[in-house]
């Protein structure tokens, strides 16, 4: 039941990080689909192809994740109890 544990933990993540993770997965999927499609047809596309769009979507997802991590870190440092008692996780190793 690893998937259930992962989904439980994912609900605790900030929304910006979740959006970033979804964007990264969508960008990677689009990139794989475009790469498989061009490999089977041996066609060289000029201009801005779908693989490039997939890369841009994945990079945007990385930016969203980074913004979410930084924002969460800034918020946790504003709460004095979070830094002195091991953060938000009550099961944290101390």
PyMOL commands that place a pseudoatom at each C-alpha (Angstrom):
pseudoatom trace, name=CA, resn=UNK, resi=1, chain=A, elem=C, hetatm=0, pos=[0.000, 0.000, 0.000]
pseudoatom trace, name=CA, resn=UNK, resi=2, chain=A, elem=C, hetatm=0, pos=[2.807, 2.326, -0.912]
pseudoatom trace, name=CA, resn=UNK, resi=3, chain=A, elem=C, hetatm=0, pos=[0.564, 4.226, -3.324]
pseudoatom trace, name=CA, resn=UNK, resi=4, chain=A, elem=C, hetatm=0, pos=[-1.918, 5.015, -0.545]
pseudoatom trace, name=CA, resn=UNK, resi=5, chain=A, elem=C, hetatm=0, pos=[0.875, 6.334, 1.679]
pseudoatom trace, name=CA, resn=UNK, resi=6, chain=A, elem=C, hetatm=0, pos=[2.206, 8.483, -1.146]
pseudoatom trace, name=CA, resn=UNK, resi=7, chain=A, elem=C, hetatm=0, pos=[-1.247, 9.930, -1.830]
pseudoatom trace, name=CA, resn=UNK, resi=8, chain=A, elem=C, hetatm=0, pos=[-1.725, 10.696, 1.867]
pseudoatom trace, name=CA, resn=UNK, resi=9, chain=A, elem=C, hetatm=0, pos=[1.576, 12.547, 1.986]
pseudoatom trace, name=CA, resn=UNK, resi=10, chain=A, elem=C, hetatm=0, pos=[0.819, 14.340, -1.306]
pseudoatom trace, name=CA, resn=UNK, resi=11, chain=A, elem=C, hetatm=0, pos=[-2.292, 15.902, 0.234]
pseudoatom trace, name=CA, resn=UNK, resi=12, chain=A, elem=C, hetatm=0, pos=[-0.063, 17.614, 2.791]
pseudoatom trace, name=CA, resn=UNK, resi=13, chain=A, elem=C, hetatm=0, pos=[1.976, 19.384, 0.097]
pseudoatom trace, name=CA, resn=UNK, resi=14, chain=A, elem=C, hetatm=0, pos=[1.204, 22.999, -0.793]
pseudoatom trace, name=CA, resn=UNK, resi=15, chain=A, elem=C, hetatm=0, pos=[-0.988, 23.476, -3.870]
pseudoatom trace, name=CA, resn=UNK, resi=16, chain=A, elem=C, hetatm=0, pos=[1.770, 25.203, -5.861]
pseudoatom trace, name=CA, resn=UNK, resi=17, chain=A, elem=C, hetatm=0, pos=[4.015, 22.149, -5.493]
pseudoatom trace, name=CA, resn=UNK, resi=18, chain=A, elem=C, hetatm=0, pos=[1.218, 19.807, -6.588]
pseudoatom trace, name=CA, resn=UNK, resi=19, chain=A, elem=C, hetatm=0, pos=[0.555, 21.951, -9.670]
pseudoatom trace, name=CA, resn=UNK, resi=20, chain=A, elem=C, hetatm=0, pos=[4.273, 21.880, -10.460]
pseudoatom trace, name=CA, resn=UNK, resi=21, chain=A, elem=C, hetatm=0, pos=[4.424, 18.099, -10.152]
pseudoatom trace, name=CA, resn=UNK, resi=22, chain=A, elem=C, hetatm=0, pos=[1.430, 17.709, -12.474]
pseudoatom trace, name=CA, resn=UNK, resi=23, chain=A, elem=C, hetatm=0, pos=[3.029, 20.073, -15.005]
pseudoatom trace, name=CA, resn=UNK, resi=24, chain=A, elem=C, hetatm=0, pos=[6.310, 18.156, -14.884]
pseudoatom trace, name=CA, resn=UNK, resi=25, chain=A, elem=C, hetatm=0, pos=[4.519, 14.847, -15.454]
pseudoatom trace, name=CA, resn=UNK, resi=26, chain=A, elem=C, hetatm=0, pos=[2.469, 16.314, -18.325]
pseudoatom trace, name=CA, resn=UNK, resi=27, chain=A, elem=C, hetatm=0, pos=[5.589, 17.782, -19.925]
pseudoatom trace, name=CA, resn=UNK, resi=28, chain=A, elem=C, hetatm=0, pos=[7.460, 14.511, -19.647]
pseudoatom trace, name=CA, resn=UNK, resi=29, chain=A, elem=C, hetatm=0, pos=[4.536, 12.577, -21.112]
pseudoatom trace, name=CA, resn=UNK, resi=30, chain=A, elem=C, hetatm=0, pos=[4.211, 15.024, -24.012]
pseudoatom trace, name=CA, resn=UNK, resi=31, chain=A, elem=C, hetatm=0, pos=[7.937, 14.808, -24.656]
pseudoatom trace, name=CA, resn=UNK, resi=32, chain=A, elem=C, hetatm=0, pos=[7.896, 11.003, -24.720]
pseudoatom trace, name=CA, resn=UNK, resi=33, chain=A, elem=C, hetatm=0, pos=[4.869, 10.928, -27.032]
pseudoatom trace, name=CA, resn=UNK, resi=34, chain=A, elem=C, hetatm=0, pos=[6.469, 13.411, -29.411]
pseudoatom trace, name=CA, resn=UNK, resi=35, chain=A, elem=C, hetatm=0, pos=[9.808, 11.599, -29.388]
pseudoatom trace, name=CA, resn=UNK, resi=36, chain=A, elem=C, hetatm=0, pos=[8.164, 8.244, -30.118]
pseudoatom trace, name=CA, resn=UNK, resi=37, chain=A, elem=C, hetatm=0, pos=[6.076, 9.809, -32.876]
pseudoatom trace, name=CA, resn=UNK, resi=38, chain=A, elem=C, hetatm=0, pos=[9.041, 11.415, -34.641]
pseudoatom trace, name=CA, resn=UNK, resi=39, chain=A, elem=C, hetatm=0, pos=[11.236, 8.330, -34.219]
pseudoatom trace, name=CA, resn=UNK, resi=40, chain=A, elem=C, hetatm=0, pos=[8.754, 6.119, -36.018]
pseudoatom trace, name=CA, resn=UNK, resi=41, chain=A, elem=C, hetatm=0, pos=[8.268, 8.518, -38.946]
pseudoatom trace, name=CA, resn=UNK, resi=42, chain=A, elem=C, hetatm=0, pos=[11.876, 9.702, -39.342]
pseudoatom trace, name=CA, resn=UNK, resi=43, chain=A, elem=C, hetatm=0, pos=[10.657, 13.230, -39.895]
pseudoatom trace, name=CA, resn=UNK, resi=44, chain=A, elem=C, hetatm=0, pos=[12.649, 16.284, -38.902]
pseudoatom trace, name=CA, resn=UNK, resi=45, chain=A, elem=C, hetatm=0, pos=[10.354, 19.064, -37.802]
pseudoatom trace, name=CA, resn=UNK, resi=46, chain=A, elem=C, hetatm=0, pos=[11.412, 22.618, -38.376]
pseudoatom trace, name=CA, resn=UNK, resi=47, chain=A, elem=C, hetatm=0, pos=[10.466, 25.276, -35.893]
pseudoatom trace, name=CA, resn=UNK, resi=48, chain=A, elem=C, hetatm=0, pos=[8.967, 24.841, -32.478]
pseudoatom trace, name=CA, resn=UNK, resi=49, chain=A, elem=C, hetatm=0, pos=[7.781, 21.237, -32.172]
pseudoatom trace, name=CA, resn=UNK, resi=50, chain=A, elem=C, hetatm=0, pos=[5.826, 19.380, -29.551]
pseudoatom trace, name=CA, resn=UNK, resi=51, chain=A, elem=C, hetatm=0, pos=[8.963, 18.079, -27.852]
pseudoatom trace, name=CA, resn=UNK, resi=52, chain=A, elem=C, hetatm=0, pos=[10.048, 21.649, -27.205]
pseudoatom trace, name=CA, resn=UNK, resi=53, chain=A, elem=C, hetatm=0, pos=[6.622, 22.450, -25.783]
pseudoatom trace, name=CA, resn=UNK, resi=54, chain=A, elem=C, hetatm=0, pos=[6.936, 19.415, -23.528]
pseudoatom trace, name=CA, resn=UNK, resi=55, chain=A, elem=C, hetatm=0, pos=[10.286, 20.687, -22.276]
pseudoatom trace, name=CA, resn=UNK, resi=56, chain=A, elem=C, hetatm=0, pos=[8.845, 24.137, -21.578]
pseudoatom trace, name=CA, resn=UNK, resi=57, chain=A, elem=C, hetatm=0, pos=[5.909, 22.666, -19.672]
pseudoatom trace, name=CA, resn=UNK, resi=58, chain=A, elem=C, hetatm=0, pos=[8.290, 20.559, -17.573]
pseudoatom trace, name=CA, resn=UNK, resi=59, chain=A, elem=C, hetatm=0, pos=[10.501, 23.580, -16.869]
pseudoatom trace, name=CA, resn=UNK, resi=60, chain=A, elem=C, hetatm=0, pos=[7.428, 25.589, -15.825]
pseudoatom trace, name=CA, resn=UNK, resi=61, chain=A, elem=C, hetatm=0, pos=[6.546, 22.729, -13.467]
pseudoatom trace, name=CA, resn=UNK, resi=62, chain=A, elem=C, hetatm=0, pos=[10.035, 22.857, -11.968]
pseudoatom trace, name=CA, resn=UNK, resi=63, chain=A, elem=C, hetatm=0, pos=[9.625, 26.588, -11.379]
pseudoatom trace, name=CA, resn=UNK, resi=64, chain=A, elem=C, hetatm=0, pos=[6.276, 25.993, -9.662]
pseudoatom trace, name=CA, resn=UNK, resi=65, chain=A, elem=C, hetatm=0, pos=[7.824, 23.336, -7.395]
pseudoatom trace, name=CA, resn=UNK, resi=66, chain=A, elem=C, hetatm=0, pos=[10.734, 25.630, -6.540]
pseudoatom trace, name=CA, resn=UNK, resi=67, chain=A, elem=C, hetatm=0, pos=[8.400, 28.540, -5.730]
pseudoatom trace, name=CA, resn=UNK, resi=68, chain=A, elem=C, hetatm=0, pos=[6.291, 26.258, -3.543]
pseudoatom trace, name=CA, resn=UNK, resi=69, chain=A, elem=C, hetatm=0, pos=[9.306, 24.930, -1.646]
pseudoatom trace, name=CA, resn=UNK, resi=70, chain=A, elem=C, hetatm=0, pos=[10.700, 28.429, -1.047]
pseudoatom trace, name=CA, resn=UNK, resi=71, chain=A, elem=C, hetatm=0, pos=[7.303, 29.786, 0.034]
pseudoatom trace, name=CA, resn=UNK, resi=72, chain=A, elem=C, hetatm=0, pos=[6.829, 26.846, 2.411]
pseudoatom trace, name=CA, resn=UNK, resi=73, chain=A, elem=C, hetatm=0, pos=[10.295, 27.402, 3.861]
pseudoatom trace, name=CA, resn=UNK, resi=74, chain=A, elem=C, hetatm=0, pos=[9.663, 31.105, 4.404]
pseudoatom trace, name=CA, resn=UNK, resi=75, chain=A, elem=C, hetatm=0, pos=[6.333, 30.377, 6.085]
pseudoatom trace, name=CA, resn=UNK, resi=76, chain=A, elem=C, hetatm=0, pos=[7.825, 27.726, 8.360]
pseudoatom trace, name=CA, resn=UNK, resi=77, chain=A, elem=C, hetatm=0, pos=[10.554, 30.100, 9.556]
pseudoatom trace, name=CA, resn=UNK, resi=78, chain=A, elem=C, hetatm=0, pos=[7.925, 32.642, 10.569]
pseudoatom trace, name=CA, resn=UNK, resi=79, chain=A, elem=C, hetatm=0, pos=[6.474, 30.134, 13.037]
pseudoatom trace, name=CA, resn=UNK, resi=80, chain=A, elem=C, hetatm=0, pos=[8.951, 29.840, 15.919]
pseudoatom trace, name=CA, resn=UNK, resi=81, chain=A, elem=C, hetatm=0, pos=[7.590, 26.440, 17.007]
pseudoatom trace, name=CA, resn=UNK, resi=82, chain=A, elem=C, hetatm=0, pos=[8.243, 24.854, 13.635]
pseudoatom trace, name=CA, resn=UNK, resi=83, chain=A, elem=C, hetatm=0, pos=[11.999, 25.356, 13.758]
pseudoatom trace, name=CA, resn=UNK, resi=84, chain=A, elem=C, hetatm=0, pos=[12.514, 24.387, 17.385]
pseudoatom trace, name=CA, resn=UNK, resi=85, chain=A, elem=C, hetatm=0, pos=[10.315, 21.294, 17.467]
pseudoatom trace, name=CA, resn=UNK, resi=86, chain=A, elem=C, hetatm=0, pos=[11.317, 19.529, 14.265]
pseudoatom trace, name=CA, resn=UNK, resi=87, chain=A, elem=C, hetatm=0, pos=[9.026, 21.173, 11.733]
pseudoatom trace, name=CA, resn=UNK, resi=88, chain=A, elem=C, hetatm=0, pos=[5.467, 20.317, 10.864]
pseudoatom trace, name=CA, resn=UNK, resi=89, chain=A, elem=C, hetatm=0, pos=[5.859, 16.558, 10.987]
pseudoatom trace, name=CA, resn=UNK, resi=90, chain=A, elem=C, hetatm=0, pos=[5.111, 15.307, 14.491]
pseudoatom trace, name=CA, resn=UNK, resi=91, chain=A, elem=C, hetatm=0, pos=[6.896, 12.045, 13.722]
pseudoatom trace, name=CA, resn=UNK, resi=92, chain=A, elem=C, hetatm=0, pos=[10.125, 13.836, 12.742]
pseudoatom trace, name=CA, resn=UNK, resi=93, chain=A, elem=C, hetatm=0, pos=[13.387, 12.348, 13.941]
pseudoatom trace, name=CA, resn=UNK, resi=94, chain=A, elem=C, hetatm=0, pos=[14.887, 14.538, 16.667]
for i in range(1, 94): cmd.bond("trace and resi %d" % i, "trace and resi %d" % (i + 1))
show_as sticks, trace
zoom trace
